[in-house]
Amino acid sequence: MWLLRLLAVLTVLAVAAGVVLFAFTRDRRYLNFAWRLFRYSLIVALLVFSLMIIERVAVIPV
């Protein structure tokens, strides 16, 4: 769980860095990078959360 939190913090920092770099340089590459990273991280987060919900709902015997 700590690894997911660390990845979330690093992702937020990377997206913020892309937006800040775009604000300073007006280079669209940084904004495209931030948007792409945000989309992929949102997809991964939704997959992780759905797996956690499925684990709670469907009691899987170990």
C-alpha atoms as a printed R data frame, in Angstrom:
   type eleno elety resid chain resno       x       y       z
1  ATOM     1    CA   MET     A     1   0.000   0.000   0.000
2  ATOM     2    CA   TRP     A     2   2.878   2.357   0.729
3  ATOM     3    CA   LEU     A     3   4.127   1.771  -2.813
4  ATOM     4    CA   LEU     A     4   0.800   2.927  -4.269
5  ATOM     5    CA   ARG     A     5   0.903   6.053  -2.117
6  ATOM     6    CA   LEU     A     6   4.461   6.788  -3.201
7  ATOM     7    CA   LEU     A     7   3.532   6.350  -6.864
8  ATOM     8    CA   ALA     A     8   0.515   8.621  -6.411
9  ATOM     9    CA   VAL     A     9   2.640  11.370  -4.886
10 ATOM    10    CA   LEU     A    10   5.272  11.044  -7.610
11 ATOM    11    CA   THR     A    11   2.576  11.164 -10.280
12 ATOM    12    CA   VAL     A    12   1.035  14.321  -8.813
13 ATOM    13    CA   LEU     A    13   4.475  15.942  -8.662
14 ATOM    14    CA   ALA     A    14   5.233  14.974 -12.268
15 ATOM    15    CA   VAL     A    15   1.908  16.330 -13.537
16 ATOM    16    CA   ALA     A    16   2.416  19.559 -11.589
17 ATOM    17    CA   ALA     A    17   5.946  19.862 -12.959
18 ATOM    18    CA   GLY     A    18   4.631  19.464 -16.503
19 ATOM    19    CA   VAL     A    19   2.040  22.194 -15.973
20 ATOM    20    CA   VAL     A    20   4.596  24.536 -14.382
21 ATOM    21    CA   LEU     A    21   7.074  23.940 -17.198
22 ATOM    22    CA   PHE     A    22   4.335  24.691 -19.714
23 ATOM    23    CA   ALA     A    23   3.522  27.918 -17.881
24 ATOM    24    CA   PHE     A    24   7.140  29.050 -18.076
25 ATOM    25    CA   THR     A    25   8.105  27.868 -21.561
26 ATOM    26    CA   ARG     A    26   4.750  27.751 -23.416
27 ATOM    27    CA   ASP     A    27   5.936  24.497 -24.991
28 ATOM    28    CA   ARG     A    28   2.932  22.235 -25.621
29 ATOM    29    CA   ARG     A    29   5.029  19.085 -25.130
30 ATOM    30    CA   TYR     A    30   5.002  19.574 -21.366
31 ATOM    31    CA   LEU     A    31   1.242  20.029 -21.255
32 ATOM    32    CA   ASN     A    32   0.720  16.969 -23.457
33 ATOM    33    CA   PHE     A    33   3.018  14.966 -21.193
34 ATOM    34    CA   ALA     A    34   1.116  16.073 -18.072
35 ATOM    35    CA   TRP     A    35  -2.249  15.283 -19.639
36 ATOM    36    CA   ARG     A    36  -1.125  11.846 -20.871
37 ATOM    37    CA   LEU     A    37   0.374  10.998 -17.480
38 ATOM    38    CA   PHE     A    38  -2.811  12.131 -15.723
39 ATOM    39    CA   ARG     A    39  -5.018   9.993 -17.985
40 ATOM    40    CA   TYR     A    40  -2.925   6.854 -17.556
41 ATOM    41    CA   SER     A    41  -2.635   7.296 -13.818
42 ATOM    42    CA   LEU     A    42  -6.411   7.776 -13.569
43 ATOM    43    CA   ILE     A    43  -6.966   4.519 -15.478
44 ATOM    44    CA   VAL     A    44  -4.541   2.658 -13.215
45 ATOM    45    CA   ALA     A    45  -6.159   4.128 -10.093
46 ATOM    46    CA   LEU     A    46  -9.620   3.081 -11.255
47 ATOM    47    CA   LEU     A    47  -8.365  -0.443 -11.933
48 ATOM    48    CA   VAL     A    48  -6.778  -0.688  -8.488
49 ATOM    49    CA   PHE     A    49  -9.894   0.650  -6.782
50 ATOM    50    CA   SER     A    50 -12.123  -1.731  -8.723
51 ATOM    51    CA   LEU     A    51  -9.950  -4.663  -7.702
52 ATOM    52    CA   MET     A    52 -10.156  -3.540  -4.078
53 ATOM    53    CA   ILE     A    53 -13.958  -3.329  -4.299
54 ATOM    54    CA   ILE     A    54 -14.201  -6.730  -5.950
55 ATOM    55    CA   GLU     A    55 -12.004  -8.148  -3.205
56 ATOM    56    CA   ARG     A    56 -14.376  -6.739  -0.553
57 ATOM    57    CA   VAL     A    57 -17.596  -7.800  -2.276
58 ATOM    58    CA   ALA     A    58 -16.592 -11.237  -3.491
59 ATOM    59    CA   VAL     A    59 -15.132 -13.129  -0.593
60 ATOM    60    CA   ILE     A    60 -12.363 -15.082  -2.205
61 ATOM    61    CA   PRO     A    61 -11.230 -18.027  -0.074
62 ATOM    62    CA   VAL     A    62  -7.503 -18.209   0.391
